Amino acid sequence: MLNFKDTVAVVTGAGSGIGKQTAKILAQGGARVVLVGRTLSKINEAAEEINNGLTEQAAVSFQADVTNEADIEDLAAFIKSNYGFLHVLVNNAGTSGKSTIMDMEASEWDRIQETNLKSVYLVSKKLGRLMMESDAGNKAIVNVASLSGHKAGAKIPHYSSSKAAVINFTKALALEFASYGIRVNSVSPGFAETPLTAEGLKKKRFEEAIQRNTALGRVGKPEEIANVITFAASNEASYMTGSDLLVDGGWLIS
Ligand SMILES: NC(=O)c1ccc[n+]([C@@H]2O[C@H](COP(=O)([O-])OP(=O)(O)OC[C@H]3O[C@@H](n4cnc5c(N)ncnc54)[C@H](OP(=O)(O)O)[C@@H]3O)[C@@H](O)[C@H]2O)c1
């Protein structure tokens, strides 16, 4: 098990899917974890589920929209007053949509870019300040990108381009934060079973296409992505920064 003793961590989009599993592994490793999301009931339930399996209460929820600067300033103030430090940040919150370029309204383009890309800049900037001031030891940011950031998919031009930008932004952030002892990496999941992909996976054709096009022949589980995110966040990855870890079951090589 990875060791996150004496670690304070934030996971955005922690109320479901990959974020929830990531928060769970961090807490099981000994971290105190702040679960961030817009829907309070979801993050409260996730925190309760995580705490249920632990002897000490490790998870708390904080309602915030990662595209909203004031919300993120409140989150930074909450962490400062409750913990004083921040060591690990997982920028996981994200969303998708389906449209061709010609059919897409500019507002839909903006919604995807703001949620998937601008939020990573905003949260890293506001919480990065706290991480810079935090005591020495393992300090890491992990941004959740996507296989689609490597290979454009049909009818997700806004999503693909936002995730390609997250991979590149990660490298820029890694360069800027290295002198503060903060490592920054991204993880690019392939297809995993979460609420984000639930609609698509209901279609037999879509699931069969994933099985056919993936070397491992199956859809991934959220914990299989979370395992890699938490590795990148841990001290076991102490010499890794500015990297993207592709966790796609072998889609790109197929
Ligand atoms: N599942 C896959 O196959 C797959 C593949 C590649 C990449 N990814 C990436 O993995 C990440 C996690 O996705 P997932 O698959 O686990 O889907 P998910 O279960 O839908 O998780 C996304 C979470 O982000 C939160 N969120 C969305 N917009 C937000 C905002 N503005 N502010 C705060 N929280 C927000 C959502 O909660 P609220 O709506 O309550 O805020 C939700 O809990 C995303 O970045 C996604 O793009 C997933």
The ligand as an ORCA input file, in Angstrom:
! r2SCAN-3c Opt
* xyz 0 1
  N     -14.213      7.488    -17.508
  C     -13.426      7.534    -18.544
  O     -13.478      6.647    -19.413
  C     -12.445      8.656    -18.707
  C     -11.541      8.580    -19.780
  C     -10.609      9.595    -19.937
  C     -10.565     10.642    -19.052
  N     -11.456     10.709    -18.019
  C     -11.365     11.854    -17.120
  O     -11.402     11.419    -15.774
  C     -11.913     12.467    -14.943
  C     -12.974     11.896    -14.025
  O     -14.074     11.479    -14.779
  P     -14.988     10.211    -14.445
  O     -14.932      9.321    -15.616
  O     -14.664      9.706    -13.107
  O     -16.443     10.876    -14.505
  P     -17.464     11.382    -13.384
  O     -17.821     10.258    -12.485
  O     -18.518     12.096    -14.131
  O     -16.585     12.391    -12.527
  C     -16.419     13.748    -12.803
  C     -16.644     14.506    -11.514
  O     -16.297     15.864    -11.726
  C     -17.218     16.676    -11.042
  N     -17.292     17.977    -11.713
  C     -17.677     18.223    -12.994
  N     -17.640     19.542    -13.230
  C     -17.221     20.140    -12.084
  C     -17.006     21.475    -11.704
  N     -17.212     22.501    -12.550
  N     -16.578     21.735    -10.449
  C     -16.376     20.727     -9.570
  N     -16.552     19.432     -9.874
  C     -16.979     19.142    -11.127
  C     -18.549     15.918    -11.092
  O     -19.376     16.172     -9.969
  P     -20.452     17.389     -9.922
  O     -21.155     17.362    -11.247
  O     -21.298     17.052     -8.753
  O     -19.654     18.621     -9.701
  C     -18.100     14.464    -11.062
  O     -18.172     13.906     -9.750
  C     -12.426     13.554    -15.892
  O     -11.470     14.590    -15.988
  C     -12.544     12.821    -17.228
  O     -12.442     13.680    -18.329
  C     -12.401      9.736    -17.840
*
